[in-house]
Amino acid sequence: MNYDAHKTELKKIIPEANAVLVSMAGDNDINQVKYNIKRELCRHELGHLFSLGMCNMKRSGEGITVTFDLTKASINKIYINEHS
């Protein structure tokens, strides 16, 4: 998944403007991003974050820091029609 699509999908899950990009890593493409989310997440939101490629989560001072591996994001793969 590319970074722009990932950012759009994350905004659908966490609509308020409290997800702040912390860092990006990758060569030509962005492969890994970290966001600081300044509130607790419910179970429903956590499930969606896994489909966006969440690979690490840790508690930070103001909330949690979530790391995503964009190569493991599966949300777009769910809707791909295999016969097209």
C-alpha positions in Angstrom: 0.0 0.0 0.0 1.4 3.4 -0.8 1.7 6.1 1.9 -1.1 8.3 0.6 -3.7 5.5 0.6 -2.5 4.4 4.0 -2.9 7.9 5.4 -6.5 8.1 3.9 -7.5 4.8 5.4 -6.1 5.7 8.8 -8.1 8.9 8.8 -11.2 6.9 8.2 -10.5 4.8 11.3 -9.3 7.6 13.5 -11.1 10.7 12.1 -10.1 13.2 14.7 -6.8 15.0 14.0 -4.8 13.3 16.8 -2.7 10.9 14.7 0.7 12.6 14.2 3.3 11.2 11.8 6.5 10.6 13.9 8.9 9.2 11.3 9.2 7.5 7.9 11.7 4.9 6.8 12.3 3.4 3.3 14.5 3.8 0.3 12.5 5.0 -2.7 9.1 4.1 -1.3 8.0 4.6 2.2 7.9 1.2 3.8 7.4 2.0 7.5 5.6 4.8 9.3 5.0 5.6 13.0 2.1 7.6 14.3 1.5 8.9 17.8 -2.2 8.6 18.7 -3.1 10.7 21.7 -5.9 8.5 23.1 -6.8 4.9 23.9 -8.1 2.7 21.1 -11.1 0.4 21.1 -11.0 -3.2 19.9 -12.8 -2.3 16.7 -10.1 0.3 15.8 -7.3 -2.1 16.7 -8.6 -4.7 14.3 -8.6 -2.2 11.5 -5.1 -1.1 12.4 -3.8 -4.7 11.9 -5.3 -4.7 8.4 -3.3 -1.5 7.7 -0.1 -3.3 8.5 0.4 -2.5 12.2 3.5 -4.3 13.4 4.3 -2.6 16.7 2.5 -0.7 19.4 3.8 0.9 22.5 2.5 3.2 25.2 3.9 6.7 25.0 3.4 9.6 27.4 0.3 11.0 25.7 -1.2 7.9 24.3 0.3 5.2 22.1 2.9 5.0 19.3 1.9 2.7 16.4 4.3 1.4 13.8 3.0 0.3 10.4 4.8 -1.8 7.8 3.1 -0.7 4.5 4.3 -3.8 2.7 2.1 -5.9 5.0 -1.1 -3.8 4.7 -3.9 -6.1 3.5 -6.9 -3.8 3.5 -6.7 -3.2 -0.3 -6.0 -6.9 -1.0 -9.3 -7.9 0.5 -11.3 -6.2 -2.2 -9.3 -7.3 -5.2 -11.3 -9.4 -7.6 -9.2 -12.4 -8.6 -11.0 -12.8 -12.0 -10.4 -9.2 -13.2 
